[in-house]
Amino acid sequence: MPQGTLEVLLVCAKGLENTDFLNNMDPYVILICRSQEQKSSVASGKGTEPEWNENFVFTISDSISELTLKIMDSDAGSGDDFVGEANIPLEPLFMEGSLPPAAYNVVKDEEFRGEIRVGLTFTPEVHGERDFRGEEESYGGWKESAI
């Protein structure tokens, strides 16, 4: 499996189910990449069409096959509501290197609950590659002899 850095651009969501009955909901996203978890800011009062335009970086070091985005509604005074989630397979990203922002289905209870737009970039970690241009200088060889 590839190792390196996964950069996630969380753009926006649309068509989300509103979990607040009286007000617009305050959505945020929990991004989960295996054991790593990050949280977006809360899009206060943005309801079913929130925009974030935030970047997140994850370190990929073992067999990670997908990125999970859990959309939540921040509720003051009570527990936050689960709006839905999107699972993004990472295999196409590992092959392409970057995927422009695209819409992924948000699902809750196996039903479509809107879309979330995300862009992805993968930068592989380079192992064992050497730069041979400076080979002579690194040994302090013949260039430094005073003969």
Backbone as a printed PyTorch tensor [residue, N CA C, xyz], in Angstrom:
tensor([[[  0.8440,  -1.1900,   0.0000],
         [  0.0000,   0.0000,   0.0000],
         [  0.8850,   1.2480,   0.0000]],

        [[  0.4220,   2.3050,  -0.6370],
         [  1.1980,   3.5390,  -0.6840],
         [  1.3280,   4.1840,   0.6900]],

        [[  2.4230,   4.8890,   0.8760],
         [  2.6280,   5.6790,   2.0790],
         [  2.8570,   7.1120,   1.6470]],

        [[  2.3960,   8.0560,   2.4590],
         [  2.5830,   9.4470,   2.1090],
         [  1.5940,  10.3400,   2.8220]],

        [[  1.2220,  11.4250,   2.1420],
         [  0.3430,  12.4300,   2.7330],
         [ -0.9420,  12.5480,   1.9210]],

        [[ -2.0550,  12.5040,   2.6130],
         [ -3.3660,  12.6860,   2.0000],
         [ -3.8650,  14.0750,   2.3810]],

        [[ -4.1070,  14.9060,   1.3590],
         [ -4.6330,  16.2480,   1.5860],
         [ -6.0930,  16.2540,   1.1560]],

        [[ -6.9610,  16.7150,   2.0370],
         [ -8.3980,  16.7310,   1.7630],
         [ -8.8790,  18.1770,   1.7470]],

        [[ -9.5100,  18.5780,   0.6470],
         [-10.1450,  19.8940,   0.5730],
         [-11.6460,  19.6660,   0.7340]],

        [[-12.1560,  20.0660,   1.8870],
         [-13.5820,  19.9540,   2.1780],
         [-14.2470,  21.2240,   1.6530]],

        [[-15.0240,  21.0990,   0.5700],
         [-15.5690,  22.2770,  -0.0950],
         [-16.9390,  22.6470,   0.4670]],

        [[-17.9360,  21.8080,   0.2300],
         [-19.3060,  22.1570,   0.6260],
         [-20.1780,  20.9040,   0.6030]],

        [[-21.4160,  21.0820,   0.9830],
         [-22.4170,  20.0170,   0.8770],
         [-23.7090,  20.6450,   0.3870]],

        [[-24.5640,  19.8180,  -0.1970],
         [-25.8660,  20.3450,  -0.6060],
         [-26.9220,  19.2500,  -0.5320]],

        [[-28.1570,  19.6890,  -0.3610],
         [-29.2720,  18.7530,  -0.3100],
         [-29.3070,  17.9000,   0.9420]],

        [[-28.6300,  18.3600,   2.0130],
         [-28.6250,  17.5820,   3.2480],
         [-30.0030,  17.6130,   3.8990]],

        [[-30.2930,  16.5810,   4.6510],
         [-31.5540,  16.5460,   5.3850],
         [-31.4190,  17.4510,   6.6080]],

        [[-32.3600,  18.3570,   6.8010],
         [-32.3210,  19.2640,   7.9390],
         [-32.7860,  18.5300,   9.1910]],

        [[-31.8910,  18.4270,  10.1930],
         [-32.2490,  17.7150,  11.4230],
         [-32.8180,  18.6540,  12.4870]],

        [[-32.7720,  19.9770,  12.2370],
         [-33.3650,  20.9430,  13.1730],
         [-34.7410,  21.3410,  12.6570]],

        [[-35.7140,  21.3230,  13.5410],
         [-37.0860,  21.6110,  13.1130],
         [-37.3890,  23.1010,  13.1150]],

        [[-36.8350,  23.8480,  14.0390],
         [-37.1600,  25.2670,  14.1480],
         [-36.1490,  26.1730,  13.4660]],

        [[-34.8870,  25.7940,  13.4660],
         [-33.8240,  26.6420,  12.9120],
         [-33.0960,  25.9120,  11.7920]],

        [[-32.2250,  26.6460,  11.1060],
         [-31.3030,  25.9910,  10.1920],
         [-30.2950,  25.2120,  11.0180]],

        [[-29.9010,  24.0550,  10.5280],
         [-28.9170,  23.2780,  11.2840],
         [-27.5240,  23.8930,  11.1410]],

        [[-26.6370,  23.4710,  12.0290],
         [-25.2630,  23.9600,  12.0910],
         [-24.3220,  22.7940,  11.7970]],

        [[-24.1220,  22.4720,  10.5090],
         [-23.3650,  21.2590,  10.1830],
         [-21.8480,  21.4030,  10.3100]],

        [[-21.2320,  20.2910,  10.6550],
         [-19.7800,  20.1730,  10.6250],
         [-19.4560,  18.7480,  10.1870]],

        [[-18.1840,  18.5160,   9.8620],
         [-17.7860,  17.2120,   9.3380],
         [-16.6610,  16.6340,  10.1830]],

        [[-16.7770,  15.3520,  10.5090],
         [-15.6880,  14.6150,  11.1360],
         [-15.0590,  13.7800,  10.0280]],

        [[-13.7770,  14.0130,   9.7670],
         [-13.0510,  13.2890,   8.7250],
         [-12.2590,  12.1760,   9.3960]],

        [[-12.4650,  10.9450,   8.9530],
         [-11.8210,   9.7910,   9.5860],
         [-11.0120,   9.0240,   8.5480]],

        [[ -9.7320,   8.8710,   8.8410],
         [ -8.8320,   8.1050,   7.9860],
         [ -8.1670,   7.0790,   8.8950]],

        [[ -8.7400,   5.9070,   8.9480],
         [ -8.3400,   4.8340,   9.8540],
         [ -8.4050,   5.3240,  11.2960]],

        [[ -7.2680,   5.4610,  12.0040],
         [ -7.3230,   5.8770,  13.4100],
         [ -7.1850,   7.3940,  13.5730]],

        [[ -6.9630,   8.1120,  12.4600],
         [ -6.8210,   9.5680,  12.5320],
         [ -8.1880,  10.2140,  12.3270]],

        [[ -8.4640,  11.2070,  13.1570],
         [ -9.7580,  11.8840,  13.0730],
         [ -9.5490,  13.3920,  13.1790]],

        [[-10.1970,  14.1430,  12.2770],
         [-10.1320,  15.6050,  12.3270],
         [-11.5440,  16.1510,  12.1580]],

        [[-11.7450,  17.3740,  12.6360],
         [-13.0790,  17.9670,  12.6210],
         [-13.0400,  19.3320,  11.9390]],

        [[-14.0310,  19.5840,  11.0870],
         [-14.1350,  20.8830,  10.4280],
         [-14.7330,  21.9000,  11.3910]],

        [[-14.7480,  23.1370,  10.9560],
         [-15.4460,  24.1550,  11.7310],
         [-16.9550,  23.9340,  11.5690]],

        [[-17.7230,  24.5390,  12.4510],
         [-19.1790,  24.4420,  12.3700],
         [-19.6750,  25.5510,  11.4420]],

        [[-20.4490,  25.1580,  10.4280],
         [-21.0330,  26.1360,   9.5030],
         [-22.3380,  26.6260,  10.1320]],

        [[-22.2130,  27.5680,  11.0670],
         [-23.3590,  28.0170,  11.8650],
         [-24.4850,  28.5720,  11.0140]],

        [[-25.6650,  28.0120,  11.2010],
         [-26.8590,  28.4990,  10.5300],
         [-26.8800,  28.2930,   9.0320]],

        [[-25.9610,  27.5040,   8.4910],
         [-25.9030,  27.3150,   7.0350],
         [-26.8560,  26.2450,   6.5340]],

        [[-27.5010,  25.5380,   7.4340],
         [-28.5490,  24.6010,   7.0560],
         [-28.1090,  23.4660,   6.1610]],

        [[-28.8720,  23.2540,   5.0930],
         [-28.6630,  22.0890,   4.2260],
         [-27.6630,  22.3480,   3.0990]],

        [[-27.1170,  23.5790,   3.0130],
         [-26.1730,  23.9340,   1.9370],
         [-24.8940,  24.5550,   2.5150]],

        [[-24.2090,  23.8820,   3.4380],
         [-23.0380,  24.4990,   4.0800],
         [-21.8170,  24.5750,   3.1630]],

        [[-20.9690,  25.5720,   3.4290],
         [-19.6780,  25.6980,   2.7360],
         [-18.5910,  25.7820,   3.7950]],

        [[-17.4800,  25.0530,   3.5410],
         [-16.3590,  25.0810,   4.4780],
         [-15.0870,  25.6050,   3.8260]],

        [[-14.7140,  25.0590,   2.6780],
         [-13.4510,  25.4100,   2.0110],
         [-12.2670,  25.3250,   2.9830]],

        [[-12.1290,  24.1490,   3.6090],
         [-11.0660,  23.9100,   4.5760],
         [-10.1910,  22.7510,   4.1100]],

        [[ -8.8940,  22.8250,   4.4720],
         [ -7.9440,  21.7670,   4.1340],
         [ -7.5850,  20.9430,   5.3610]],

        [[ -7.4160,  19.6460,   5.1450],
         [ -7.0140,  18.7220,   6.2020],
         [ -5.9190,  17.8250,   5.6500]],

        [[ -4.9630,  17.4560,   6.5000],
         [ -3.8540,  16.6060,   6.0650],
         [ -3.7870,  15.3690,   6.9590]],

        [[ -3.6900,  14.2070,   6.3140],
         [ -3.5540,  12.9420,   7.0180],
         [ -2.2710,  12.2580,   6.5610]],

        [[ -1.6420,  11.5230,   7.4640],
         [ -0.4690,  10.7290,   7.1170],
         [ -0.9220,   9.3070,   6.8150]],

        [[ -0.5940,   8.8330,   5.6270],
         [ -0.9580,   7.4770,   5.2190],
         [  0.2650,   6.5900,   5.4390]],

        [[  0.1480,   5.6030,   6.3270],
         [  1.3090,   4.7600,   6.5990],
         [  0.9840,   3.2690,   6.5410]],

        [[ -0.2650,   2.9380,   6.4790],
         [ -0.6010,   1.5190,   6.3560],
         [ -1.7880,   1.3530,   5.4170]],

        [[ -2.3220,   0.1680,   5.3440],
         [ -3.3440,  -0.1370,   4.3340],
         [ -4.6610,   0.5880,   4.6230]],

        [[ -4.7670,   1.7810,   4.1100],
         [ -5.9880,   2.5760,   4.2400],
         [ -6.6690,   2.5710,   2.8820]],

        [[ -7.9200,   2.1310,   2.8510],
         [ -8.6080,   2.0110,   1.5670],
         [ -9.6870,   3.0670,   1.3590]],

        [[-10.0870,   3.7520,   2.4530],
         [-11.1270,   4.7680,   2.2740],
         [-11.0420,   5.8590,   3.3230]],

        [[-11.6470,   6.9800,   2.9740],
         [-11.7930,   8.1270,   3.8530],
         [-13.2750,   8.2250,   4.1870]],

        [[-13.5950,   8.3670,   5.4690],
         [-14.9920,   8.4850,   5.8900],
         [-15.2630,   9.9150,   6.3440]],

        [[-16.3540,  10.4830,   5.8370],
         [-16.7800,  11.8240,   6.2340],
         [-18.1260,  11.6880,   6.9370]],

        [[-18.1580,  12.0170,   8.2200],
         [-19.4140,  11.9820,   8.9800],
         [-19.9190,  13.4010,   9.1290]],

        [[-21.1160,  13.6570,   8.6350],
         [-21.6980,  14.9910,   8.7420],
         [-22.5880,  15.0150,   9.9780]],

        [[-22.3260,  16.0130,  10.8080],
         [-23.0490,  16.1470,  12.0700],
         [-23.7070,  17.5230,  12.1320]],

        [[-24.7330,  17.6220,  12.9780],
         [-25.3970,  18.9020,  13.2310],
         [-25.1070,  19.2790,  14.6740]],

        [[-24.4020,  20.3980,  14.8580],
         [-24.0520,  20.8560,  16.1970],
         [-25.3000,  21.4090,  16.8870]],

        [[-25.6290,  20.8280,  18.0270],
         [-26.7940,  21.2770,  18.7940],
         [-26.3620,  21.7010,  20.1810]],

        [[-26.6000,  22.9600,  20.5160],
         [-26.2720,  23.4510,  21.8580],
         [-27.2520,  22.8360,  22.8500]],

        [[-26.7190,  22.3420,  23.9510],
         [-27.5900,  21.8290,  25.0080],
         [-27.9680,  20.3710,  24.8720]],

        [[-27.9050,  19.8180,  23.6660],
         [-28.2110,  18.3970,  23.5020],
         [-27.1300,  17.7590,  22.6370]],

        [[-27.1900,  16.4680,  22.5120],
         [-26.1880,  15.7780,  21.7050],
         [-26.2870,  16.1760,  20.2400]],

        [[-25.1500,  16.2040,  19.5530],
         [-25.1410,  16.5400,  18.1290],
         [-25.8330,  15.4360,  17.3290]],

        [[-26.5480,  15.8340,  16.2810],
         [-27.2900,  14.8740,  15.4600],
         [-26.4330,  14.3800,  14.3020]],

        [[-26.5450,  13.0930,  14.0100],
         [-25.8840,  12.4860,  12.8630],
         [-26.7350,  12.7650,  11.6300]],

        [[-26.1540,  13.4350,  10.6300],
         [-26.8790,  13.7940,   9.4090],
         [-26.7090,  12.7070,   8.3520]],

        [[-25.4780,  12.1930,   8.2370],
         [-25.1930,  11.1540,   7.2550],
         [-23.7000,  11.0330,   7.0700]],

        [[-23.2710,  10.0910,   6.2160],
         [-21.8460,   9.9330,   5.9850],
         [-21.5540,   9.5560,   4.5470]],

        [[-20.3260,   9.8420,   4.1480],
         [-19.8530,   9.4800,   2.8100],
         [-18.5520,   8.7070,   2.9830]],

        [[-18.4310,   7.5870,   2.2760],
         [-17.1970,   6.8120,   2.2700],
         [-16.5590,   6.9700,   0.9000]],

        [[-15.3270,   7.4690,   0.8940],
         [-14.6320,   7.7510,  -0.3630],
         [-13.5010,   6.7420,  -0.5390]],

        [[-13.5810,   5.8880,  -1.5670],
         [-12.4970,   4.9390,  -1.8130],
         [-11.2350,   5.6850,  -2.2500]],

        [[-10.0780,   5.2760,  -1.7230],
         [ -8.8350,   5.9960,  -2.0030],
         [ -8.0070,   5.3720,  -3.1260]],

        [[ -8.3680,   4.1840,  -3.5770],
         [ -7.5930,   3.5120,  -4.6260],
         [ -7.4420,   4.3790,  -5.8880]],

        [[ -8.5250,   4.9950,  -6.4080],
         [ -8.3730,   5.8640,  -7.5950],
         [ -7.4100,   7.0230,  -7.3340]],

        [[ -7.4120,   7.5410,  -6.1060],
         [ -6.5210,   8.6440,  -5.7540],
         [ -5.0640,   8.1890,  -5.7900]],

        [[ -4.7800,   6.9960,  -5.2580],
         [ -3.4100,   6.4840,  -5.2500],
         [ -2.8990,   6.3090,  -6.6830]],

        [[ -3.7840,   5.9900,  -7.6040],
         [ -3.3820,   5.8040,  -8.9980],
         [ -3.2050,   7.1370,  -9.7200]],

        [[ -4.0690,   8.1130,  -9.4400],
         [ -4.0590,   9.4010, -10.1470],
         [ -3.1620,  10.4530,  -9.5030]],

        [[ -3.0320,  10.4190,  -8.1860],
         [ -2.2510,  11.4410,  -7.4810],
         [ -3.1010,  12.5700,  -6.9480]],

        [[ -4.0940,  12.9900,  -7.7350],
         [ -5.0300,  13.9970,  -7.2340],
         [ -6.3690,  13.8430,  -7.9470]],

        [[ -7.4170,  14.1620,  -7.2170],
         [ -8.7760,  14.1270,  -7.7650],
         [ -9.3970,  15.4920,  -7.5070]],

        [[ -9.8580,  16.1770,  -8.5500],
         [-10.4600,  17.5030,  -8.3490],
         [-11.7310,  17.3780,  -7.5110]],

        [[-12.1840,  18.4900,  -6.9260],
         [-13.4030,  18.4220,  -6.1190],
         [-14.5530,  17.7610,  -6.8860]],

        [[-15.1520,  16.7700,  -6.2420],
         [-16.2590,  16.0250,  -6.8400],
         [-17.2900,  15.7600,  -5.7550]],

        [[-18.5200,  15.4880,  -6.1820],
         [-19.6060,  15.2300,  -5.2410],
         [-19.6580,  13.7430,  -4.8990]],

        [[-19.7850,  13.4660,  -3.6180],
         [-19.9340,  12.0960,  -3.1140],
         [-21.2630,  12.0130,  -2.3700]],

        [[-21.9360,  10.8760,  -2.5170],
         [-23.2400,  10.7030,  -1.8910],
         [-23.1320,  10.6280,  -0.3660]],

        [[-24.0420,  11.3330,   0.2930],
         [-24.1780,  11.2530,   1.7400],
         [-25.3190,  10.2810,   2.0160]],

        [[-25.0520,   9.2880,   2.8630],
         [-26.0280,   8.2250,   3.1100],
         [-26.2900,   8.1050,   4.6080]],

        [[-27.5490,   7.8570,   4.9490],
         [-27.9370,   7.5550,   6.3270],
         [-29.0050,   6.4810,   6.2550]],

        [[-28.8270,   5.4080,   7.0130],
         [-29.7630,   4.2770,   6.9860],
         [-29.9740,   3.7690,   5.5610]],

        [[-28.8850,   3.6890,   4.8070],
         [-28.8780,   3.2020,   3.4270],
         [-29.7390,   4.0320,   2.4710]],

        [[-30.0270,   5.2830,   2.8570],
         [-30.8020,   6.1810,   1.9910],
         [-29.9670,   7.4100,   1.6460]],

        [[-30.1490,   7.9080,   0.4110],
         [-29.4610,   9.1020,  -0.0630],
         [-29.9210,  10.3070,   0.7450]],

        [[-28.9580,  11.0620,   1.3050],
         [-29.2960,  12.2290,   2.1260],
         [-28.5790,  13.4920,   1.6920]],

        [[-28.1620,  13.5510,   0.4220],
         [-27.4830,  14.7460,  -0.0690],
         [-26.1090,  14.4150,  -0.6200]],

        [[-25.3270,  15.4770,  -0.8770],
         [-23.9940,  15.3170,  -1.4480],
         [-22.9890,  16.1660,  -0.6760]],

        [[-21.7440,  15.6920,  -0.6780],
         [-20.6550,  16.4650,  -0.1030],
         [-19.5540,  16.5570,  -1.1570]],

        [[-19.0070,  17.7550,  -1.3350],
         [-17.9970,  17.9790,  -2.3790],
         [-16.6140,  18.0470,  -1.7280]],

        [[-15.7230,  17.1860,  -2.2410],
         [-14.3910,  17.0360,  -1.6590],
         [-13.3470,  16.8870,  -2.7630]],

        [[-12.1990,  17.5410,  -2.5990],
         [-11.0550,  17.3580,  -3.4880],
         [ -9.9600,  16.6200,  -2.7280]],

        [[ -9.2080,  15.7650,  -3.4170],
         [ -8.1900,  14.9480,  -2.7550],
         [ -6.8500,  15.0250,  -3.4810]],

        [[ -5.7700,  15.0590,  -2.7100],
         [ -4.4210,  15.0130,  -3.2720],
         [ -3.5980,  14.0350,  -2.4460]],

        [[ -2.8680,  13.1600,  -3.1280],
         [ -1.9880,  12.2190,  -2.4360],
         [ -0.5560,  12.4740,  -2.8690]],

        [[  0.3290,  12.6880,  -1.8910],
         [  1.7450,  12.8770,  -2.1700],
         [  2.4950,  11.6820,  -1.6020]],

        [[  3.0350,  10.8080,  -2.4650],
         [  3.7140,   9.6190,  -1.9560],
         [  5.0090,   9.9650,  -1.2350]],

        [[  5.3120,   9.1690,  -0.2380],
         [  6.5700,   9.3070,   0.4850],
         [  7.6390,   8.6250,  -0.3590]],

        [[  8.7480,   9.3110,  -0.5930],
         [  9.7910,   8.7580,  -1.4510],
         [ 10.8290,   8.0510,  -0.5970]],

        [[ 11.0410,   6.7610,  -0.8830],
         [ 12.0240,   5.9620,  -0.1430],
         [ 13.1810,   5.5900,  -1.0480]],

        [[ 14.3970,   5.7260,  -0.5640],
         [ 15.5630,   5.2040,  -1.2540],
         [ 15.9650,   5.9410,  -2.5160]],

        [[ 15.3480,   7.0610,  -2.8190],
         [ 15.7480,   7.8040,  -4.0080],
         [ 16.8940,   8.7130,  -3.6340]],

        [[ 17.9590,   8.7130,  -4.4330],
         [ 19.1300,   9.5260,  -4.1050],
         [ 19.3730,  10.5710,  -5.1720]],

        [[ 19.9610,  11.6310,  -4.7320],
         [ 20.3600,  12.6810,  -5.6530],
         [ 21.8530,  12.5190,  -5.8920]],

        [[ 22.2440,  12.0760,  -7.0790],
         [ 23.6410,  11.7820,  -7.3560],
         [ 24.4240,  12.9950,  -7.8590]],

        [[ 23.7740,  14.1350,  -7.9930],
         [ 24.4690,  15.3160,  -8.5120],
         [ 25.6170,  15.7540,  -7.6140]],

        [[ 25.4790,  15.6140,  -6.3140],
         [ 26.5060,  16.1170,  -5.4070],
         [ 27.3880,  15.0210,  -4.8390]],

        [[ 27.4680,  13.9170,  -5.5040],
         [ 28.2000,  12.7620,  -4.9970],
         [ 29.6560,  13.0790,  -4.6490]],

        [[ 30.3930,  13.7950,  -5.5170],
         [ 31.8080,  14.0570,  -5.2690],
         [ 32.0050,  14.9110,  -4.0160]],

        [[ 31.1750,  15.9410,  -3.8410],
         [ 31.3340,  16.8220,  -2.6960],
         [ 31.0800,  16.0970,  -1.3810]],

        [[ 30.1820,  15.1420,  -1.3810],
         [ 29.8100,  14.5010,  -0.1260],
         [ 30.9470,  13.6810,   0.4710]],

        [[ 31.9130,  13.2790,  -0.3140],
         [ 33.0190,  12.4930,   0.2070],
         [ 34.2530,  13.3430,   0.4820]],

        [[ 34.2240,  14.6150,   0.1430],
         [ 35.3870,  15.4770,   0.3350],
         [ 36.5800,  14.9490,  -0.4640]],

        [[ 36.3260,  14.5070,  -1.6750],
         [ 37.3050,  13.7950,  -2.4860],
         [ 38.3210,  14.6900,  -3.1700]],

        [[ 38.6400,  14.3600,  -4.3850],
         [ 39.7260,  14.9790,  -5.1230],
         [ 39.5790,  16.4800,  -5.3030]],

        [[ 38.3350,  17.0130,  -5.2850],
         [ 38.1640,  18.4460,  -5.4860],
         [ 38.8020,  19.2550,  -4.3610]],

        [[ 38.9220,  18.6640,  -3.1800],
         [ 39.4500,  19.3980,  -2.0340],
         [ 40.9270,  19.1230,  -1.7780]],

        [[ 41.5330,  18.2500,  -2.5540],
         [ 42.9650,  17.9630,  -2.3250],
         [ 43.8010,  19.1350,  -2.8330]],

        [[ 44.8790,  19.4360,  -2.1120],
         [ 45.7120,  20.5970,  -2.4270],
         [ 46.9990,  20.2080,  -3.1480]],

        [[ 46.9930,  19.1320,  -3.8830],
         [ 48.2150,  18.6780,  -4.5690],
         [ 48.3940,  19.3960,  -5.8720]]])
